[in-house]
Every structure is written in C-alpha cells, then in structure tokens.
Amino acid sequence: MPGWIEIAVVLIILILLFGRGKISDLMSDVAKGITSFKKGLKDDGSTLEVPGQENNADALMDAEKSNSKKTDA
C-alpha cells in the first residue's frame, strides 16, 4: 500500500509530464462520459419498463413471417 509520500511524488511527476491544463481537460472528459453513460442507462431503462408494449423488432419479424407465408401459398 503506497504511502502519502509516494502518491505525492507520482502526482508531481504527472503534473510535470502532462501539465495542469491537460489533466483538468482529461478529468472533464471523463466526467462527461460518465454523465452520458448514466443518461443512456436511464433512457434504455424507461423503454423496457413499459408493460404491454411490443418490441418493434419482434413486430417487424412477425410481419415478415406473415408476408412470406402469403407469397409462398
């Protein structure tokens, strides 16, 4: 387990290599990614929780099956 001195040294090296601006840009990009991921999960969950709603893909497959039976006969 690293101590606080090792963590401070690593942070100083990172700041020297990348600069303070690049690190803050990277962290803001990570925060935006997490926010959009949570928003995507919330959007997906709302469409799946509606009872009685047919899935569009299933409805299309059923329609194609019935059309193929009509053309075969």
C-alpha positions in Angstrom: 0.0 0.0 0.0 1.6 3.3 -1.1 2.1 6.0 1.5 1.2 9.6 1.0 4.8 10.5 0.0 4.7 8.0 -2.9 1.3 9.4 -4.0 2.6 13.0 -3.9 5.6 12.1 -5.9 3.5 10.4 -8.6 1.2 13.4 -8.7 4.1 15.8 -9.1 5.5 13.7 -11.9 2.1 13.6 -13.7 1.7 17.3 -13.4 5.2 17.9 -14.8 4.7 15.5 -17.7 1.2 16.5 -18.8 0.6 19.9 -17.3 -2.2 21.1 -15.2 -4.4 22.0 -18.1 -4.3 18.6 -19.8 -5.1 16.8 -16.6 -8.2 19.0 -16.0 -9.3 18.5 -19.6 -9.0 14.8 -19.2 -11.0 14.8 -16.0 -13.7 16.9 -17.5 -13.9 14.4 -20.5 -14.2 11.5 -18.0 -17.0 13.3 -16.2 -18.9 14.0 -19.4 -18.5 10.3 -20.4 -19.9 9.1 -17.0 -22.8 11.6 -17.3 -23.7 10.4 -20.8 -23.4 6.8 -19.8 -25.8 7.3 -16.9 -28.2 9.2 -19.2 -28.0 6.3 -21.7 -28.9 3.8 -19.0 -31.8 5.9 -17.8 -33.1 6.2 -21.4 -32.8 2.4 -22.1 -34.5 1.5 -18.8 -37.5 3.7 -19.5 -38.3 1.9 -22.8 -38.0 -1.5 -21.3 -40.3 -0.9 -18.3 -43.4 0.0 -20.3 -45.8 -3.0 -19.8 -47.7 -4.3 -22.8 -45.6 -2.5 -25.4 -44.4 -4.7 -28.2 -40.8 -4.6 -29.3 -40.5 -3.1 -32.8 -38.1 -5.7 -33.9 -40.4 -8.5 -32.9 -43.3 -6.8 -34.6 -41.3 -6.5 -37.8 -40.2 -10.1 -37.7 -43.8 -11.3 -37.3 -44.9 -9.1 -40.2 -42.2 -10.5 -42.4 -43.2 -14.1 -41.5 -46.8 -13.5 -42.3 -45.8 -11.8 -45.6 -43.6 -14.8 -46.6 -46.4 -17.2 -45.9 -48.8 -15.3 -48.2 -46.2 -15.3 -51.0 -45.5 -19.0 -50.6 -49.2 -20.0 -50.9 
